[in-house]
Amino acid sequence: MAPEAPLTSLDDLVASPFARLTALLAEIPPAAPPLDLSLGEPHAAIPAFLGPMLLAHVTEFGRYPPIRGIAPLRQAIAEWMGRRYPTLRGQVDPEAQVLPLNGSREGLFSAIFPARARKASNSAPAVLIPNPFYQAYAAAAAAAGAEPVFLDAPESTGYLPDLGALDEGLLARTIALYLCSPSNPQGALADRALLARAIALARRYDFLLFADECYSEIYVDTPPPGALETAFGHGESLANVVAFQSLSKRSGLPGLRSGFVAGDASFIAAFGRFRNVACPQVPLPIQHVSAAAWADEEHVEQGRALYRRNFAVADGLLKGRFGYRRPAGSFFLWLDMAGFGGGEAAAKTLWKACGVRVLPGTYLARLGADGRNPGENHVRVALVHDAHTTHEALARLVATLG
Ligand SMILES: Cc1ncc(COP(=O)(O)O)c(C=O)c1O
């Protein structure tokens, strides 16, 4: 395989994995009806309360929403955080430490600007990004004129970056560290020790820890630890840490476009000022529905049950093959395709032979320190359909690759 060229332009940095997949498969007719496991789009049932509530507030589409959100939404979010992370109960000020977002992606992107402004005199800003990673992080770094520094997250370090191996000079010019836990694509969990290390570095070198926790509610049995509860445990403060959350995965509502950012009060204030002129507000009816969604856990448990059924199917069909392991969090499989020509070749084979669409790992990563793309031998498989569809797709995958 030809070595991947180094990335030089904004276009390269923001190349969408899904656009690349579409291009890869464009000329290949599938031999069976397509089954798409490439997209992390939950297919869980829409919570029953959503429709009536939306309707009850529909006239509020006629008003501009406040950028800081309505008080009941911020309150519902702070209360959810207190229930989910008991050490945070009563500790998150909904007035000063919570902002609603139109899904977490726009927040993960736009937060880089106030993070950059905090260190305005830094002439060579760096943004630390695990590799592989969610693509918005690199887009943010590029847009802020900062250097994206990709931190390898290989199997040997539990698919998470080794934060003990960072250079002092790099840390001094860092404006933000993105840390995704549970991680996309490998479903790895940052334990409290790793979170504590990230927080300590952010405080020592005065940068922001951007904790992307949008998969935190998709777990098998033990809820993953959070960055804010860990931060609070170190000095009873949320300084230098913000967590990004979303209803997209937790509530199976990716089309609602609703999430939040919470944490460090002075950063939230700066981000709020920036957002007030530069970012989209969350429509009022969506804010009401979101408050109800954060207050309800029943539909979330139903979503988890769906993923548990899918993982049981995957256990049955994939155990002992393709380096299969159940991820600790999220709904992705990260399958080893080294024996099938690598991730891209396997994605083509699967599409052509059986209509199963999976995402080559290469598209989610950049060249690592060893000059290799850490995703080159993998495909990401999203178990977001019902168990029947999941079974059909994985059975086709096994029949094709053996
Ligand atoms: C790791 C990660 N972060 C953030 C997002 C953004 O999700 P949303 O904007 O729907 O909250 C996604 C979506 O797939 C993701 O995988």
The ligand as a Tripos MOL2 file, in Angstrom:
@<TRIPOS>MOLECULE
LIG
   16    16     1     0     0
SMALL
NO_CHARGES

@<TRIPOS>ATOM
      1 C1        -16.8650   11.2660   19.6590 C.3       1 LIG1
      2 C2        -18.0030   12.1160   19.2180 C.ar      1 LIG1
      3 N1        -18.1110   13.3440   19.7220 N.ar      1 LIG1
      4 C3        -19.1070   14.1650   19.3530 C.ar      1 LIG1
      5 C4        -20.0510   13.7650   18.4310 C.ar      1 LIG1
      6 C5        -21.1020   14.7470   18.0240 C.3       1 LIG1
      7 O1        -22.3740   14.3380   18.2950 O.3       1 LIG1
      8 P1        -23.5810   15.3680   18.4000 P.3       1 LIG1
      9 O2        -23.1660   16.6440   17.7300 O.co2     1 LIG1
     10 O3        -24.6970   14.7000   17.7180 O.co2     1 LIG1
     11 O4        -23.7940   15.5820   19.8630 O.co2     1 LIG1
     12 C6        -19.9890   12.4840   17.8810 C.ar      1 LIG1
     13 C7        -20.9720   12.0570   16.8710 C.2       1 LIG1
     14 O5        -20.9020   11.0300   16.2770 O.2       1 LIG1
     15 C8        -18.9270   11.6310   18.2830 C.ar      1 LIG1
     16 O6        -18.7860   10.4000   17.7960 O.3       1 LIG1
@<TRIPOS>BOND
     1     1     2 1
     2     2     3 ar
     3     2    15 ar
     4     3     4 ar
     5     4     5 ar
     6     5     6 1
     7     5    12 ar
     8     6     7 1
     9     7     8 1
    10     8     9 2
    11     8    10 1
    12     8    11 1
    13    12    13 1
    14    12    15 ar
    15    13    14 2
    16    15    16 1
@<TRIPOS>SUBSTRUCTURE
     1 LIG1         1 GROUP 0 **** ****
